[in-house]
Amino acid sequence: MSRENHKSHSMWPRIINILTVKNPKPEEKLEFKELLEEDDFSATKVVCHGFPYQPTTLAYDPVQSLLAVGTRTGAIRLYGKVGIECHLLYEHDTAINQLLFMVNEGALISVSSDVVHLWNLRQQRPAVLHSLKFKKEKVTYCYVPLKSKWLYVGSKKGNTYIVNVETFEISEYIIYWNRAITTSCSTHPGSVKYIGEKPDDSNKLLIGFELGMLSLWDLKSQQTVVKIQCQLALMSVSWNFDGKTLMCSHPDGTLTTWNINKTKKPIQVKVPHGHVKNWSKTDKCQPCTIVNKVAWVQGKGSEPFIMFTGGVATDRPNRDQCFTIMQGREMTLFEMEDDIIDFTCLYGSPWPNDFEDPFAVAILLENGLAVYDLTLPNYPPYKIPYTINIHESAVTSTQFYSDCPVDLFTCLYSLGKKHKKSGISYSETEWPLKGGTWGESYKDSSLDLVITGHSDGSLRFWDATAIAFQFMFKFSTTKIFDRERVKESSEMDDEPYAIQDIILCMNSRTLVVSGAAGYVILYRFNFKETTAELSVMDVSVADQVSDTGNDCHMPMRADTDTSNILHLAKLRSGPIKQSPGFQADLICRNAQPGSDMENPGSNSILSLCYSSGFGIMAFSNIKGLIIIDTVQKHCVMSVRTVDVYALADNSQLPKTPKPGSFHVRDQSDPDSPVFSGSSHVKAGESPPPSAGLSNGSASPSTPRKMKWSYGGKRVSGKSQSNPSIETDNEDLSLRSRSSSLCSVDREGNNKETVRYLNLLETYARKGDATATASLWIGTSSGSILVIILNLPPTGVERVKQPVIISPSGTALRDKGKIISISIFDRNRRSVEAPTEYWVDEKKTSRKSAIGSHNANDLDDIHIAVICTESQIKIMKLPQQTIISKPKQLEGTSLVKTSLVFVKGKSNLPTLRLLMEGQCFPNTDDRLMKTFSWNKDGQVIFMSSPSEIQKLATIRNECLRTGSYLGSPFVVKDMPEKPSKGLIAMFRQANPEVDRKKLFGTTTERGSRVAKKVTDMGNIDTIQQSSFGVAAMMSKTKEAAIQRGEKLNELSHKVEMMNSKAIDFATSAQMIHHKYKEKHKLF
């Protein structure tokens, strides 16, 4: 994934074929066959989950039973029965102001300010069929009658245009505003706010204008037959099914009911939430808010429903969140959690002159969707079966895992059921939306897991198998912190408990999480509820070198007095009760000087890594690197960034110990173990006095003198030698960093930070014969440093003996910030750190297991893929020789990389560009932080603050997941049209007008107003396809030419060989004849 430098704001994922190219040294050449081609990859958006970002409008198809949501971004979301969601997006679009279903036609009309699109829903992936762009007009309202091929379009200037849906061209029949209002009104009525046919007479069209004018237009006679003038501006209109009365809503909170046969004044005026202040002096009601929309629907055998938004007293709090349902004398007021955007009634009959018989109402909120059951008393809500609550708290990080163990999935689902809230009483009626049809079953697919971290410190687990995205389990990391601090932070904008990094070891069921306040928490899975004090470790990196050296403090109890240690995350005191699931086992906090407390960003964790098999956790902040032994629960090392070079390079280590930057005096044990750090302490226990705490005092222990071992000798951490620097043609330096080089870094690159960490079992030293446990470190300036971890044997010795840090002598230099370091072997297997298997504590203890494979059991070649901001390089281990450097990444900046192994085809690396595609149109930092790959080449990222997009990059995977997608459209018969009574038949003297003859064809006058637009997305697709075909034809032609040239050369060589053969035969014959003559003489 790359970002164009200062030129483009598009994010592009790039698939690069990592194949070896010809090396200058013949002995270093690796022969591999290249089997992957461009056709094997395709960036396809599989599915989008979450709530539509910035919703604007709502629409409903009563026959197909589908609900559509439009947004400001131009995206559309279709909802059907459980499991049916469809995301539509037109790339070249603006905000959608209105959506219209062509009922039971498999078509949807989206209306923007100047563009109208017709979507075809009769295919698995709906697409735009026609587009109409208005040149001089702004569209304000549209209407399409039932079973009609004509679309009525109202404009800001007050004109009404008629569009043929089949051809998407404007008819010559235009209703101008001055003709609609008749000559009695000389002022402009404003924009069109409403268009609708008279329910009992389709030949008459009601047009409502912004300033309160209503005109009933006769299509056949082309004149206004009824005119209604409201005293206030018009907000919305709703017909009664009888076609005789209608209801209007106004800005002052009033609802007026009109009879079309008596238009001088309304037959009824209501102010539902207006209370008269003083009956003796005035009849004026207290001011109310705008009634944005009103719906007047009739149920069979019951009082009609009147529903509207707003209309409450202006001094009422949260007045934009109120929704009212009136039925007879009963009035129910709903106060929502968010502002109301739109609403629509869910009903059965699509015919305008029939009882609507509503059974539910859907309310579109700014950050959610609410559906209420109208068939039960008190209108209980439905439980929404879609994933629309991803953004309850802003998503700050994500992790995507594939091939998850089945037992882990089962545990997460069972935990989620136990933690479900039961405070809300939901309707037991079946979900009202039943549209769409499911795709193929994906029960045999591998289990995929997505973990989202949120700004409130919570973690959510989602089942992301195939096209699903189902909630599994949720827990909060803030339960262990002081409640008052957590409450204060919820009212602030800095989000100190926001999740930054997530690492899940699925085999051992351990979870590591880092927070914005500079803490790292290690969780272990447990089926039982526990109550105990937590193991807490305050660690820090000193700003300057001093005799106190390493500020790596030991674990302590959460209720210990830490007045001399400053940190942002204050823990709860005493034993903490933890529910079954992931339970905190170790908390590491950054303890910083008081000056740093004013800048919480200085505590942020920049990189994090963890290995359950090693029992090691490492993380870095802006100041340095910290390594933690999670088995013994103590700090192995805490060192500044500029001093990390000394740890990696053995050439700068003196032969005799000298006091230096890593030395800390230990009065109790002068012969302390190599890099043993502080003594460990169990949860809930006080540290022993010998470890540095006496009589319960919580002051940091007396620092110990820290040493490391290399070649069997204890040596100081201070550097003295001046190394030589070796470079190659690929600009990747294999350097032995010295104190002089470190001093340069201190003076010229004080802002260098550790940006990448990875625990691996590979060849850490040049020329190693066996793989060793090592920590690979990448810095912001392009340095790659390797530290060897000498781990004690497993079992009792692992708990008692210390972890020893030793330098590897590997110090590499590259260009730009290090993004990632991935290692695999010649058999295309990933080289990773080992992991543990989780087992029930009652049955047996943990045992070591290999996550990918054991590096020691493989051959002597590993391949490292080093990715920086500007380039990707391939290095062969343990020789540490550079194999290839790509040229395709010039001018770009990498931000995310991942190594993907394509199943069924083997390839090792040439770094040939195979695919490039657009992900999302901007470079928002939060979106990039949520970009996560899995091992199958699938990607998830937050395409908006409330939506998560799943992307497939391998073509076979795209085809497989495409078969799982359902279809939003199902062929259905229209419900029976309501039968007309005898009186109604006599009343309808005028038959329905033939629209085709009446509206005619398009004219030049209509083409000046709007123009049909060709689908630019289809043109791009066609152009890309044509470019691909042209390129293929060009390659074929070039290959044919080359083949012809080679054939000519071959023919020439054959002729030469034939000529030489004839000459040879002649010479042989002459020699034979010569010796034959001699034989005759003898």
KAJO-V670197 format. One record per backbone hydrogen bond with DSSP energy under -1.0 kcal/mol. NH is the residue of the N-H (numbers start at 1). CO is the residue of the C=O. E is the energy in kcal/mol with one decimal. If there is no record, write none. Layout:
nh=NH co=CO e=E
nh=NH co=CO e=E
This chain:
nh=2 co=12 e=-2.9
nh=3 co=893 e=-3.3
nh=5 co=891 e=-1.4
nh=11 co=920 e=-1.9
nh=12 co=2 e=-1.9
nh=13 co=917 e=-1.4
nh=15 co=915 e=-2.1
nh=17 co=912 e=-3.2
nh=19 co=17 e=-1.6
nh=19 co=909 e=-6.1
nh=28 co=25 e=-1.6
nh=29 co=26 e=-1.3
nh=40 co=37 e=-1.5
nh=41 co=38 e=-1.6
nh=42 co=953 e=-2.2
nh=44 co=952 e=-2.7
nh=46 co=950 e=-2.0
nh=49 co=948 e=-2.7
nh=50 co=387 e=-1.1
nh=51 co=946 e=-1.3
nh=56 co=70 e=-3.1
nh=57 co=70 e=-1.1
nh=59 co=68 e=-2.0
nh=61 co=66 e=-2.3
nh=65 co=61 e=-1.5
nh=66 co=61 e=-1.1
nh=67 co=79 e=-2.5
nh=68 co=59 e=-2.5
nh=69 co=77 e=-2.2
nh=70 co=57 e=-2.0
nh=71 co=75 e=-1.2
nh=72 co=54 e=-2.2
nh=76 co=88 e=-3.1
nh=77 co=69 e=-2.3
nh=78 co=86 e=-3.0
nh=79 co=67 e=-3.0
nh=80 co=84 e=-2.2
nh=81 co=435 e=-2.7
nh=84 co=81 e=-2.6
nh=86 co=78 e=-2.0
nh=88 co=76 e=-3.5
nh=96 co=71 e=-2.6
nh=97 co=111 e=-3.0
nh=98 co=111 e=-1.5
nh=100 co=109 e=-2.5
nh=102 co=107 e=-2.2
nh=103 co=101 e=-1.2
nh=105 co=102 e=-2.5
nh=108 co=119 e=-1.7
nh=109 co=100 e=-3.3
nh=110 co=117 e=-1.9
nh=111 co=98 e=-2.8
nh=112 co=115 e=-3.0
nh=116 co=132 e=-2.3
nh=117 co=110 e=-2.6
nh=118 co=130 e=-2.7
nh=119 co=108 e=-3.6
nh=120 co=127 e=-2.9
nh=121 co=106 e=-2.6
nh=127 co=120 e=-1.0
nh=129 co=118 e=-3.9
nh=130 co=118 e=-1.2
nh=132 co=116 e=-2.4
nh=133 co=1011 e=-2.8
nh=134 co=114 e=-3.1
nh=135 co=1009 e=-3.3
nh=139 co=113 e=-3.2
nh=140 co=154 e=-2.6
nh=141 co=154 e=-1.4
nh=143 co=152 e=-2.2
nh=148 co=145 e=-1.2
nh=151 co=163 e=-3.0
nh=152 co=143 e=-3.1
nh=153 co=161 e=-3.2
nh=154 co=141 e=-3.8
nh=155 co=159 e=-2.2
nh=156 co=138 e=-2.2
nh=158 co=155 e=-1.2
nh=160 co=175 e=-2.7
nh=161 co=153 e=-3.2
nh=163 co=151 e=-3.1
nh=164 co=169 e=-2.7
nh=165 co=149 e=-2.7
nh=168 co=164 e=-2.8
nh=171 co=162 e=-3.6
nh=172 co=1001 e=-1.2
nh=175 co=160 e=-2.7
nh=180 co=176 e=-1.7
nh=181 co=177 e=-1.8
nh=185 co=182 e=-1.0
nh=192 co=155 e=-2.0
nh=193 co=208 e=-3.1
nh=194 co=208 e=-1.6
nh=196 co=206 e=-1.8
nh=198 co=204 e=-2.2
nh=201 co=198 e=-1.6
nh=204 co=201 e=-1.4
nh=205 co=217 e=-3.1
nh=206 co=196 e=-3.2
nh=207 co=215 e=-2.9
nh=208 co=194 e=-2.8
nh=209 co=213 e=-3.1
nh=210 co=191 e=-2.2
nh=211 co=189 e=-2.5
nh=212 co=209 e=-1.6
nh=214 co=228 e=-3.2
nh=215 co=207 e=-2.7
nh=216 co=226 e=-3.2
nh=217 co=205 e=-3.6
nh=218 co=223 e=-2.9
nh=219 co=203 e=-2.6
nh=222 co=218 e=-1.6
nh=225 co=216 e=-2.8
nh=226 co=216 e=-1.1
nh=228 co=214 e=-3.0
nh=230 co=212 e=-2.8
nh=234 co=210 e=-1.9
nh=235 co=249 e=-2.4
nh=238 co=247 e=-2.2
nh=240 co=245 e=-2.2
nh=243 co=240 e=-1.9
nh=246 co=258 e=-1.9
nh=247 co=238 e=-2.5
nh=248 co=256 e=-2.9
nh=249 co=236 e=-1.9
nh=250 co=254 e=-1.6
nh=253 co=250 e=-1.4
nh=255 co=270 e=-2.9
nh=256 co=248 e=-2.1
nh=257 co=268 e=-2.9
nh=258 co=246 e=-2.8
nh=260 co=244 e=-2.2
nh=262 co=259 e=-1.5
nh=267 co=257 e=-2.0
nh=268 co=257 e=-1.3
nh=270 co=255 e=-3.0
nh=274 co=271 e=-1.7
nh=277 co=284 e=-1.1
nh=282 co=278 e=-2.3
nh=286 co=275 e=-1.4
nh=289 co=312 e=-3.0
nh=291 co=250 e=-1.6
nh=295 co=307 e=-2.7
nh=297 co=305 e=-2.1
nh=302 co=299 e=-1.1
nh=305 co=297 e=-3.1
nh=306 co=326 e=-2.7
nh=307 co=295 e=-2.5
nh=308 co=324 e=-1.8
nh=309 co=293 e=-1.4
nh=310 co=322 e=-1.9
nh=314 co=287 e=-1.9
nh=316 co=313 e=-1.6
nh=321 co=318 e=-1.6
nh=323 co=334 e=-2.6
nh=324 co=308 e=-2.5
nh=325 co=332 e=-2.5
nh=326 co=306 e=-2.8
nh=327 co=330 e=-2.3
nh=330 co=327 e=-1.8
nh=332 co=325 e=-2.9
nh=334 co=323 e=-3.6
nh=336 co=321 e=-3.5
nh=340 co=320 e=-2.3
nh=341 co=364 e=-3.1
nh=342 co=364 e=-1.3
nh=344 co=362 e=-2.1
nh=346 co=360 e=-3.2
nh=348 co=356 e=-1.3
nh=354 co=351 e=-1.4
nh=357 co=298 e=-2.9
nh=359 co=346 e=-2.6
nh=360 co=346 e=-1.4
nh=361 co=372 e=-1.7
nh=362 co=344 e=-2.7
nh=363 co=370 e=-3.7
nh=364 co=342 e=-3.0
nh=365 co=368 e=-2.7
nh=366 co=339 e=-1.8
nh=370 co=363 e=-2.4
nh=372 co=361 e=-2.3
nh=373 co=380 e=-2.9
nh=374 co=359 e=-1.7
nh=379 co=376 e=-1.5
nh=382 co=371 e=-3.1
nh=388 co=386 e=-1.4
nh=392 co=389 e=-1.4
nh=396 co=453 e=-2.9
nh=397 co=453 e=-1.5
nh=399 co=451 e=-1.8
nh=401 co=449 e=-3.3
nh=404 co=447 e=-2.4
nh=409 co=405 e=-1.6
nh=410 co=406 e=-2.3
nh=411 co=407 e=-2.0
nh=412 co=408 e=-2.3
nh=413 co=409 e=-2.4
nh=414 co=410 e=-2.1
nh=415 co=411 e=-2.4
nh=416 co=412 e=-2.1
nh=417 co=413 e=-1.8
nh=418 co=414 e=-1.4
nh=419 co=415 e=-1.4
nh=427 co=381 e=-3.0
nh=435 co=65 e=-1.7
nh=437 co=967 e=-2.5
nh=440 co=963 e=-2.2
nh=445 co=442 e=-1.1
nh=449 co=401 e=-3.1
nh=450 co=462 e=-2.2
nh=451 co=399 e=-2.5
nh=452 co=460 e=-2.4
nh=453 co=397 e=-3.0
nh=454 co=458 e=-2.0
nh=455 co=394 e=-2.3
nh=457 co=454 e=-1.6
nh=459 co=475 e=-2.9
nh=460 co=452 e=-2.2
nh=461 co=473 e=-3.1
nh=462 co=450 e=-2.8
nh=463 co=470 e=-3.4
nh=464 co=448 e=-2.0
nh=468 co=465 e=-2.6
nh=470 co=463 e=-2.1
nh=472 co=461 e=-2.7
nh=473 co=461 e=-1.2
nh=475 co=459 e=-2.0
nh=477 co=457 e=-2.7
nh=481 co=478 e=-1.3
nh=482 co=570 e=-3.4
nh=486 co=482 e=-2.2
nh=487 co=483 e=-2.5
nh=488 co=484 e=-2.3
nh=489 co=485 e=-2.5
nh=490 co=486 e=-1.5
nh=492 co=489 e=-1.3
nh=498 co=495 e=-1.4
nh=499 co=454 e=-1.7
nh=500 co=514 e=-2.9
nh=503 co=512 e=-2.4
nh=505 co=510 e=-2.8
nh=509 co=505 e=-1.6
nh=510 co=505 e=-1.2
nh=511 co=523 e=-2.4
nh=512 co=503 e=-2.9
nh=513 co=521 e=-2.3
nh=514 co=501 e=-1.9
nh=515 co=519 e=-2.4
nh=516 co=498 e=-1.7
nh=517 co=496 e=-1.7
nh=518 co=515 e=-1.7
nh=520 co=588 e=-2.7
nh=521 co=513 e=-3.0
nh=522 co=586 e=-2.8
nh=523 co=511 e=-3.7
nh=524 co=583 e=-2.6
nh=525 co=509 e=-1.4
nh=526 co=581 e=-2.5
nh=530 co=578 e=-2.0
nh=532 co=576 e=-1.8
nh=536 co=556 e=-1.9
nh=537 co=587 e=-3.1
nh=539 co=589 e=-3.1
nh=540 co=551 e=-1.9
nh=552 co=550 e=-1.2
nh=553 co=538 e=-1.1
nh=556 co=536 e=-3.0
nh=560 co=557 e=-1.4
nh=565 co=562 e=-1.4
nh=572 co=480 e=-2.4
nh=576 co=532 e=-2.5
nh=578 co=530 e=-3.3
nh=581 co=526 e=-3.3
nh=583 co=524 e=-2.6
nh=585 co=522 e=-3.7
nh=586 co=522 e=-1.4
nh=587 co=535 e=-2.3
nh=588 co=520 e=-3.1
nh=589 co=537 e=-2.8
nh=590 co=518 e=-1.7
nh=591 co=539 e=-2.9
nh=592 co=566 e=-1.8
nh=596 co=593 e=-1.1
nh=599 co=596 e=-1.4
nh=602 co=599 e=-1.9
nh=603 co=600 e=-1.7
nh=604 co=601 e=-1.1
nh=606 co=620 e=-2.5
nh=609 co=618 e=-2.3
nh=611 co=616 e=-2.2
nh=613 co=834 e=-1.7
nh=615 co=611 e=-1.9
nh=616 co=611 e=-1.4
nh=617 co=628 e=-2.6
nh=618 co=609 e=-2.2
nh=619 co=626 e=-2.4
nh=620 co=607 e=-1.8
nh=621 co=624 e=-2.1
nh=625 co=639 e=-3.0
nh=626 co=619 e=-2.6
nh=627 co=637 e=-2.9
nh=628 co=617 e=-3.7
nh=629 co=634 e=-3.0
nh=630 co=615 e=-1.8
nh=633 co=629 e=-1.3
nh=634 co=629 e=-1.4
nh=636 co=627 e=-2.1
nh=637 co=627 e=-1.7
nh=639 co=625 e=-2.7
nh=641 co=623 e=-2.0
nh=644 co=641 e=-1.4
nh=648 co=644 e=-1.3
nh=649 co=645 e=-1.7
nh=653 co=650 e=-1.3
nh=663 co=660 e=-1.2
nh=676 co=673 e=-1.4
nh=685 co=682 e=-1.9
nh=691 co=688 e=-1.5
nh=692 co=689 e=-1.6
nh=693 co=688 e=-1.1
nh=697 co=694 e=-2.2
nh=708 co=715 e=-1.3
nh=710 co=713 e=-1.9
nh=715 co=708 e=-2.2
nh=720 co=652 e=-1.4
nh=731 co=728 e=-1.4
nh=733 co=813 e=-2.1
nh=734 co=726 e=-1.5
nh=735 co=811 e=-3.3
nh=742 co=738 e=-2.6
nh=743 co=739 e=-2.6
nh=744 co=740 e=-1.6
nh=745 co=741 e=-2.0
nh=746 co=742 e=-2.3
nh=747 co=743 e=-1.9
nh=748 co=744 e=-3.4
nh=749 co=745 e=-2.0
nh=752 co=749 e=-1.5
nh=755 co=778 e=-2.0
nh=756 co=778 e=-2.0
nh=758 co=776 e=-1.6
nh=760 co=774 e=-2.4
nh=762 co=772 e=-1.5
nh=767 co=878 e=-1.8
nh=768 co=765 e=-1.4
nh=772 co=762 e=-2.9
nh=774 co=760 e=-2.6
nh=775 co=787 e=-3.0
nh=776 co=758 e=-3.0
nh=777 co=785 e=-3.4
nh=778 co=756 e=-2.7
nh=779 co=783 e=-2.1
nh=780 co=753 e=-2.4
nh=782 co=779 e=-1.2
nh=784 co=812 e=-2.6
nh=785 co=777 e=-2.5
nh=786 co=810 e=-1.5
nh=787 co=775 e=-2.3
nh=788 co=806 e=-2.4
nh=789 co=773 e=-2.6
nh=790 co=804 e=-3.2
nh=800 co=796 e=-1.5
nh=801 co=797 e=-2.8
nh=804 co=790 e=-2.3
nh=806 co=788 e=-2.2
nh=809 co=648 e=-3.1
nh=812 co=784 e=-3.2
nh=813 co=733 e=-2.1
nh=814 co=782 e=-2.1
nh=818 co=779 e=-1.9
nh=819 co=867 e=-3.2
nh=820 co=867 e=-1.6
nh=822 co=865 e=-2.2
nh=824 co=863 e=-2.3
nh=825 co=829 e=-1.8
nh=828 co=825 e=-1.7
nh=831 co=823 e=-3.1
nh=835 co=849 e=-2.3
nh=837 co=847 e=-1.8
nh=838 co=507 e=-3.2
nh=843 co=840 e=-1.1
nh=844 co=840 e=-1.7
nh=849 co=835 e=-3.0
nh=857 co=854 e=-1.3
nh=858 co=855 e=-1.3
nh=862 co=877 e=-2.3
nh=863 co=824 e=-3.6
nh=864 co=875 e=-3.3
nh=865 co=822 e=-3.8
nh=866 co=873 e=-2.8
nh=867 co=820 e=-2.7
nh=868 co=871 e=-2.9
nh=869 co=817 e=-1.2
nh=873 co=866 e=-2.6
nh=874 co=884 e=-1.8
nh=875 co=864 e=-2.7
nh=876 co=881 e=-2.9
nh=877 co=862 e=-3.6
nh=880 co=876 e=-2.3
nh=881 co=876 e=-1.2
nh=883 co=874 e=-3.2
nh=886 co=872 e=-1.4
nh=892 co=889 e=-1.7
nh=893 co=3 e=-1.9
nh=894 co=869 e=-2.7
nh=895 co=1 e=-2.0
nh=896 co=1 e=-1.3
nh=911 co=17 e=-3.6
nh=912 co=17 e=-1.6
nh=914 co=15 e=-2.8
nh=915 co=15 e=-1.3
nh=917 co=13 e=-1.4
nh=919 co=11 e=-2.8
nh=928 co=924 e=-2.1
nh=929 co=925 e=-2.1
nh=930 co=926 e=-1.0
nh=931 co=928 e=-1.2
nh=932 co=940 e=-2.6
nh=934 co=938 e=-1.9
nh=937 co=934 e=-1.4
nh=939 co=951 e=-3.4
nh=940 co=932 e=-2.4
nh=941 co=949 e=-1.6
nh=943 co=941 e=-1.2
nh=944 co=947 e=-1.4
nh=948 co=49 e=-2.7
nh=949 co=941 e=-3.3
nh=950 co=47 e=-2.6
nh=951 co=939 e=-3.3
nh=952 co=44 e=-2.8
nh=953 co=937 e=-1.2
nh=955 co=40 e=-2.1
nh=958 co=954 e=-2.2
nh=959 co=955 e=-2.4
nh=960 co=956 e=-2.1
nh=961 co=957 e=-2.6
nh=962 co=958 e=-1.9
nh=963 co=959 e=-1.1
nh=964 co=961 e=-1.0
nh=967 co=437 e=-2.2
nh=985 co=981 e=-2.0
nh=986 co=982 e=-1.6
nh=987 co=983 e=-2.0
nh=988 co=984 e=-1.7
nh=989 co=987 e=-1.8
nh=998 co=994 e=-2.1
nh=999 co=995 e=-3.2
nh=1000 co=996 e=-1.2
nh=1007 co=1003 e=-1.7
nh=1008 co=1004 e=-1.3
nh=1010 co=1006 e=-2.0
nh=1011 co=133 e=-2.8
nh=1013 co=131 e=-2.4
nh=1019 co=1015 e=-2.0
nh=1020 co=1016 e=-2.5
nh=1021 co=1017 e=-2.1
nh=1022 co=1018 e=-2.9
nh=1023 co=1019 e=-3.1
nh=1024 co=1020 e=-2.8
nh=1025 co=1021 e=-2.5
nh=1026 co=1022 e=-3.0
nh=1027 co=1023 e=-3.0
nh=1028 co=1024 e=-2.4
nh=1029 co=1025 e=-2.7
nh=1030 co=1026 e=-3.1
nh=1031 co=1027 e=-2.8
nh=1032 co=1028 e=-2.3
nh=1033 co=1029 e=-2.9
nh=1034 co=1030 e=-2.7
nh=1035 co=1031 e=-2.6
nh=1036 co=1032 e=-2.5
nh=1037 co=1033 e=-2.8
nh=1038 co=1034 e=-2.8
nh=1039 co=1035 e=-2.6
nh=1040 co=1036 e=-2.5
nh=1041 co=1037 e=-2.5
nh=1042 co=1038 e=-2.6
nh=1043 co=1039 e=-2.5
nh=1044 co=1040 e=-2.6
nh=1045 co=1041 e=-2.5
nh=1046 co=1042 e=-2.4
nh=1047 co=1043 e=-2.5
nh=1048 co=1044 e=-2.4
nh=1049 co=1045 e=-2.5
nh=1050 co=1046 e=-2.7
nh=1051 co=1047 e=-2.8
nh=1052 co=1048 e=-2.6
nh=1053 co=1049 e=-2.4
nh=1054 co=1050 e=-2.5
nh=1055 co=1051 e=-2.3
nh=1056 co=1052 e=-2.2
nh=1057 co=1053 e=-2.7
nh=1058 co=1054 e=-2.6
nh=1059 co=1055 e=-2.7
nh=1060 co=1056 e=-2.7
nh=1061 co=1057 e=-2.4
nh=1062 co=1058 e=-2.3
nh=1063 co=1059 e=-2.4
nh=1064 co=1060 e=-2.7
nh=1065 co=1061 e=-2.6
nh=1066 co=1062 e=-2.6
nh=1067 co=1063 e=-2.7
nh=1068 co=1064 e=-2.7
nh=1069 co=1065 e=-2.4
nh=1070 co=1066 e=-2.3
nh=1071 co=1067 e=-2.4
nh=1072 co=1068 e=-2.4
nh=1073 co=1069 e=-2.5
nh=1074 co=1070 e=-2.4
nh=1075 co=1071 e=-2.5
nh=1076 co=1072 e=-1.8
nh=1077 co=1073 e=-2.0
nh=1078 co=1074 e=-1.8
nh=1079 co=1075 e=-2.0
nh=1080 co=1076 e=-1.4
nh=1081 co=1077 e=-1.6
nh=1082 co=1078 e=-2.0
